[in-house]
């Protein structure tokens, strides 16, 4: 579920339904926001079925090991810890990256970017509660950061058990700050549908259509809402027999 490989927002999966997948937007290429709709646990790379292979643009093994070695030798050097953590993250070595980001955080507890990177790295490691803790810490410093708040909402959606109510709350809080934030509108549509609030989901989808009429997620979001409506209707008809 790598956040930085695909530009802009995330589109993903809900109850086996592939909506699509896009993460970090162009203003957040270093991971300052996951911004996605629910991603498929069965698709760790976050890509839809039959998606063409994505080239690995991560650092080479030698560069990773050199950065890690420097960080070990200079344990009190913030830049060395943060740089090595970035290399390890790009190499998908999330546990090691978390360790070095945490060391960087100890050296500079006030650093907002490191707090967010800790959230993102834990998120990609599917440690969603831990990711939420770091996102919440970042939001204490920048409470109006819509990208991070939306990421926090995603951590609630992915947790076991899933906490849709908290996810919806954070998505709505993001939209209070930026009513036209496309990734959040996508996420909220999916979360509301999951919560069974189909009318609110349709209202949110209509808003998404108005602000992003060419959004690639729209056809599948519409289809999923129609599928839910059909399932509810069928259930009601069976109950009336």
C-alpha positions in Angstrom: 0.0 0.0 0.0 2.8 2.4 -0.9 1.7 6.0 -0.6 4.1 7.7 -3.0 4.1 5.7 -6.2 0.9 7.0 -7.7 0.1 10.7 -8.1 -2.7 12.6 -6.4 -5.4 10.7 -4.5 -6.2 7.1 -3.6 -9.0 5.0 -4.9 -9.3 1.5 -3.5 -11.5 -1.3 -2.4 -14.6 -1.6 -0.3 -15.8 -5.1 0.6 -14.1 -6.6 -2.4 -15.2 -3.6 -4.7 -12.3 -2.0 -6.5 -12.8 1.7 -6.8 -9.2 2.4 -7.8 -6.1 3.6 -6.0 -4.2 6.9 -5.9 -2.1 8.2 -3.1 0.1 11.3 -2.3 -0.7 14.4 -4.4 1.8 16.5 -6.2 2.2 18.9 -3.2 2.9 16.1 -0.9 5.4 13.9 -2.8 7.4 13.3 0.3 4.5 11.7 2.0 2.7 14.5 3.7 -0.7 12.9 3.1 -2.0 9.5 2.0 -5.3 10.9 0.9 -7.1 7.9 -0.3 -10.3 5.9 -0.5 -10.1 2.5 1.1 -7.3 0.4 -0.3 -7.5 -3.4 -0.7 -5.7 -5.4 1.8 -5.5 -8.2 -0.7 -3.7 -5.8 -3.1 -0.6 -4.7 -1.0 0.6 -2.6 -3.9 -2.7 -0.8 -3.9 -3.2 -1.3 -7.7 -6.4 -2.5 -9.4 -6.4 -6.0 -11.1 -4.5 -6.2 -14.4 -2.7 -2.9 -13.7 0.5 -2.7 -15.7 3.7 -3.2 -13.6 5.0 -0.1 -11.9 8.7 0.3 -12.1 10.6 0.3 -8.8 12.1 3.8 -8.5 13.4 3.2 -5.0 17.1 3.6 -4.0 19.6 0.9 -4.8 20.7 -1.5 -2.0 24.1 0.1 -1.7 22.6 3.6 -1.2 20.2 2.2 1.4 22.9 0.4 3.4 25.2 3.5 3.2 22.5 5.7 4.6 21.7 3.2 7.3 25.4 2.9 8.2 25.7 6.7 8.5 22.6 6.9 10.7 24.1 4.2 13.0 27.4 6.0 13.2 25.8 9.4 13.8 22.9 8.6 16.1 22.6 12.2 17.2 22.4 13.5 13.7 18.8 14.3 12.8 19.4 14.6 9.1 21.2 11.3 9.0 18.3 9.6 10.7 15.7 11.2 8.6 17.5 10.5 5.3 18.2 6.9 6.1 14.6 6.4 7.2 13.5 7.8 3.8 15.8 5.4 2.0 14.5 2.4 4.0 10.9 3.5 3.4 11.5 3.7 -0.3 12.9 0.2 -0.1 9.7 -1.0 1.6 11.7 -1.8 4.8 9.1 -0.2 7.0 10.0 -1.6 10.4 13.6 -0.2 10.1 12.3 3.1 8.6 9.9 3.5 11.6 12.8 2.9 14.0 14.9 5.7 12.4 12.0 8.1 12.0 11.3 7.6 15.7 14.9 8.4 16.5 14.6 11.5 14.4 11.4 12.4 16.3 13.3 12.0 19.6 15.9 14.5 18.3 13.3 17.0 17.0 9.9 16.2 18.6 8.5 19.4 17.0 9.3 18.4 13.4 5.9 18.1 11.6 7.2 16.3 8.6 8.7 13.5 10.7 5.4 13.1 12.6 3.6 12.7 9.3 6.2 10.3 7.9 5.8 8.2 11.0 2.1 8.1 10.3 2.6 7.2 6.6 5.3 4.5 7.3 3.1 2.8 9.9 0.2 3.1 7.5 2.1 1.3 4.8 3.1 -1.3 7.3 -0.6 -1.8 8.0 -0.2 -0.7 11.6 -3.2 1.5 11.4 -3.7 2.4 15.0 -0.1 3.4 15.4 -0.3 5.4 12.2 -3.4 7.2 13.6 -1.4 8.1 16.7 1.2 9.8 14.7 -1.2 11.6 12.4 -3.0 12.9 15.5 0.3 14.2 16.9 0.9 16.0 13.6 -2.6 17.5 13.7 -1.9 19.0 17.1 0.7 21.1 15.3 -1.3 21.8 12.1 -4.9 21.1 12.9 -6.1 22.5 9.5 -3.9 20.2 7.4 -6.6 18.5 5.3 -4.3 15.8 3.9 -3.2 14.5 7.2 -6.7 14.7 8.7 -8.0 12.6 5.8 -5.2 10.1 6.4 -6.3 9.9 10.0 -9.8 9.1 8.9 -8.4 6.3 6.7 -6.7 4.7 9.7 -10.1 4.3 11.4 -11.6 2.7 8.3 -8.8 0.1 8.0 -8.6 -0.8 11.7 -9.9 -4.1 13.0 -12.6 -3.7 13.9 -13.4 -1.0 11.4 -14.5 2.3 13.0 -16.6 3.9 10.2 -18.1 6.5 12.5 -14.7 7.9 13.4 -13.6 7.8 9.8 -16.7 9.7 8.7 -16.1 12.3 11.4 -12.5 13.0 10.3 -13.5 13.2 6.6 -16.2 15.7 7.5 -13.8 17.7 9.5 -11.5 17.8 6.5 -14.3 19.0 4.3 -15.2 21.7 6.8 -11.7 23.1 6.0 -11.7 22.4 2.3 -15.2 21.5 0.9 -13.9 20.7 -2.5 -11.1 18.3 -1.4 -11.4 15.5 -4.0 -9.7 12.7 -2.1 -11.8 13.3 1.0 -15.0 13.4 -1.1 -14.1 10.1 -2.6 -13.3 8.6 0.8 -16.4 9.9 2.4 -18.6 8.5 -0.3 -17.2 5.1 0.3 -17.4 5.3 4.1 -21.0 6.6 4.1 -22.0 3.7 1.8 -20.2 1.3 4.2 -22.1 2.8 7.1 -25.4 2.3 5.3 -26.1 6.0 4.9 -26.9 5.8 1.2 -28.6 9.2 1.0 -25.6 11.0 2.5 -23.3 9.0 0.2 -25.3 10.1 -2.9 -25.1 13.7 -1.7 -21.4 13.4 -1.3 -21.0 11.7 -4.7 -23.0 14.6 -6.3 -20.6 17.1 -4.7 -17.6 15.1 -6.0 -19.2 15.1 -9.5 -19.5 18.9 -9.4 -16.0 19.6 -8.3 -14.3 16.8 -10.3 -16.5 15.8 -13.2 -13.8 13.8 -15.0 -12.8 11.9 -11.9 -11.9 8.3 -12.9 -13.5 7.0 -9.7 -17.0 8.3 -10.5 -18.3 5.4 -12.7 -17.4 2.8 -10.1 -18.6 4.9 -7.2 -22.0 5.2 -8.9 -22.0 1.5 -9.7 -21.3 0.6 -6.1 -24.1 2.9 -4.8 -26.5 1.3 -7.3 -25.4 -2.1 -6.2 -26.1 -1.3 -2.6 -29.5 0.1 -3.5 -30.3 -3.1 -5.4 -29.2 -5.3 -2.5 -31.3 -3.3 0.0 -34.3 -3.6 -2.3 -33.9 -7.3 -2.8 -33.5 -7.8 0.9 -36.7 -5.8 1.6 -38.6 -7.8 -1.0 -37.5 -11.1 0.5 -38.5 -9.9 3.9 -42.0 -9.1 2.6 -42.5 -12.5 1.2 
